[in-house]
Amino acid sequence: MKRWRAALIGLMAVALIGFGLLWFLPASWALPVLATRLPGVRLQQVSGLLWDGRAGQVLSAKGEDLGQVDWQLSRRALLGDTRLQLNLHGTRLDFSGRMEGQGVGEATWMDVHLRADMGLFGPIIALPMGQPRGVVRLAASRVQLHGGWPQELDGKLRWDEASLLTPRNGNLSLGNLLISVQGSGGVLAGRVQDDGSGPLRIDGEYQLSPLARRFSATAAARGPNPALQRWLNGLGPTDAGGKTHINYSGGLAAAIPEGAR
């Protein structure tokens, strides 16, 4: 009986020690776990606890300095209920948001605010019309991810100093663009408009999913701009009023007849 009591006390002591270690686990000890949650990102100069930590330097897969990050992770994660507040600040990238879920790719983010230099993404974001440049700003009340893709989303995006690097016409300035974003069932849709002051006038709609993409718009140069007009002429027919009618489909959407859409 005494042996069983001693074994039970020893087991409880080990459990308490283990729980204490988890409760006060240094963030640096948890780097391997954090690395699996943030693929392609390396954290350096890590301090604080796993539950309330900071990294003085965040590096991309290419070694680019993305800035500094701090986070607050609820200890309820020990019970399988992950709740994370993340704030990243850098010269080319800012991000803040609250996450609930199993991981970065399978989660719901709330109160999301993002500012990013499009040059950070390189060929990852390549449009058929050219390579995007400028700064994007996203504000979204809720983003539900599945496999890293937004399943549900409600937000607004602003593309400041927008431009496209094209093979034939060089870097084309488009001005500031306003883009609404609504997502349902894994399909993102919204409207694209200019802010009324830049070299491009545009009003269009888009749909985007992992399998298909569509974009239709009317666009025109605001004032004389030969390079921009040549580029627009290559995107679709231009009417007598100088408006170019753009209709683009890619992926599975390109295989669907126009009358069936």
N, C-alpha and C positions, 0 to 999 in steps of 0.2 A: 504493500500500500504506500509506504514511504517512497519507494522507487518511482511509482506512478505519479505521486505528488511532485517529486523533484523534477521528473521529466516534463510534467505539465508546466511547472513554474519556469523551467528552462526554455520551453517552447514559447511561452508568453513573453519572456524576456527578449528572445531573438526577434519575435514579431514586433515588439515595441521598438527595438533598436532599428529594425528594418524600416518601420514606419517613420521613425525619427529621421533616418537618413534620407528617405524620400521627401519628407516635409521640408527639410533644409538642404536639399540637393543643390550643389553649386551648378550654375548654368554651364560652366566649362566641362563638367562631367557628363552633361547631357548632349554635347555636341554631335555625337553619332546619331542620336535620335532626332535632333533638330535637322541634321543634314538630310535624313530620309523624308522629312516633312517639307523641306525647301530644296528640291532637286535643281541642280545647276547653279546654286548659290553657296558661297563660302562665307562663314562668319569668322571674324578675327577680333582680337582684343575683347573677348567675352568676359563679362563680369556680372555680379549679382547671383540670384537664385534662378533655378529653372522656372519658378513661378513668377518671378519679377526680375527680369534680366535685361542686359544691354550688350550690344556689339558695337564697338567703336568704328568698325569698318566692315562693310558688306561688299563682297566681290562677286561679279558675274562669272559665268563659265569662261569668258574671254579675259578675265582679270581686270575688268573695268570697275572702278570704285563707284558704287551706287549710293554710298552715304552711310549714315548711322541708323541703327534700329534699336528700339526698345519694345518690350512686350510684357503683358501681364496674362498669365495663364492660371485659370481657376484650379484650385486643388481638387475640385470635383472631377477633374480628369482621371484621378485615381479610381473613380467609380464608373468610368466610361463616358462621362458627360464633359466633352471638351468645349471650353469656352475661352477664347483668346482675343485679346486686344492688341493690335499691332500698329506701330507707328514707325515709318521709315522716312528719313529726311536726307536729301542729297541735292547737289547742284543740278543734276539732270533728272532726278526722280524723287517724287514725294508720294507717300501712300499712307492712308490710315483707314482702319476698319475693324469691325468686330466679327469674329468667326464662331460658328457653332457647327460641329460635325466631327467626322472621323479623321479628316486630313485636309490639306490645301485643295486637292482636286475633288474631294467629295465633301462639300460643306456648303453652308449658307453664310454669306457675308452680308453685314448690315452697315448702314452709314458709311459707305465706301466713298473715299475721295482720292483721286489719282491725278497727278501731274507728271507727264513723261515727255522727254525728248524723243521724237520718233527715230532719231538716229541710233538710239540704243538697241532697237529691235532688228536693224539691218534687214537681211533678206527674209526674216520670219514674217514680216508684214510687207508683202509685195503685191501691189495692185496691178491689174492688167494695163492700166493707163500710165503707170510709172511708179518709181520708188518714192514713197511719201517722206516729206521733211516737215519740220515745224514742231510745235508743242501741243499735245492733246491734254485736255482736262476733263475728267469724268466725275460726275456726282451721281451716285445711285443709292437709293434707299434700301434695296435688297437685291442680292445676286445669289442665285442658287446654282451651284456647280455640280456637274456629274461627269466624271472622267476628265476634269479640267475645262469642260465646255459649259457655258451658261445655259442652263435649262429654263430658268425663270429670271427675268431682269426688268428693272424699271429705272431708267436713268436718262441723263442728258450729257452730251459730249460736245465740247467746243474745241475746234482745231484752229489754233492761233498761228498766224504767219504760215499758213498752209502753202506747200509747194510740192511739185512732183519733179523728180529727176527722170527725164525721158531720153532715150537713145538719140532721137533725131532733133529735138528742139531744146535740149539742155534742161536747165532748171527753170520750171515755169511757176511763177508766183500766182497763187489763187486767192489770196486774202484770208479772211477769217470765215470759217464755216461752222454752222450750227447743225448738230445732228441729234435727233431724238432716238432713243433706243428702248424698245420694248421686246421682251423675250417670253415665249410661251412654248412649252413642249420641245425645247431645243432649237426653235426657229427665232432668230432675231430679225426685227423689222423696224423701220422708222423712216424719217424724212430728213433730207439734206437740203439746207438753204445757206445762202451767203448772208452776211450781216449788212449788206447794202452799201459798203464802202470800198470793197476791193476790186481788183481787175476782172473778176469773174462774177457773172450773174448766173445763178443756178437754182433750180427747184426740182427736186426729185425724190424718189422713194426707192427703198432697197429691201431685200430679204436675204438672209444669210443663215446657213446651217453647215454642219460638217460635210454634207453631201452635195449641196447645191447653193447657188448664189444668183441673184437677179438684181439689176439696177436699171431704172428708167428715169430720164430727166430731160428737161429742156435747159439749155445753157447758151450763153453768149458772152462775148468780151464786152466789158464796160469801157467804151472808148477805143480808139485805135490801138491795136496790139497784134501785129502780124504773126508773131510766134505763137501766141495763144490761139489765134483764129485758125492757124494751120493745124494745130493740135486738135482743136475742136472738130475741124472738118474731117479728120481721120476717125472720129468716134461715131459719126452718123451723118445722115443727110441734113443739110442746112437750108432752111426755107428762105423765101424772099425777104422776110423781115430780119434775117441775120441770126435766127435761133437754130441751134443744132439740137436735133432730137436723138437722144442716146437711148438705146435699148440693148442691154448686155445680159447674157445668160451664161452660166458656167456650171460645170459638174452635171448632176442629173437634170438640173433645170434646163440645160441646153437641149436635152433629148425630148422634152415635153413640148408637143405642138402648141403654138401660140393660142389657138382657140380652146385648148383644154386647160389653160391656166386660170 
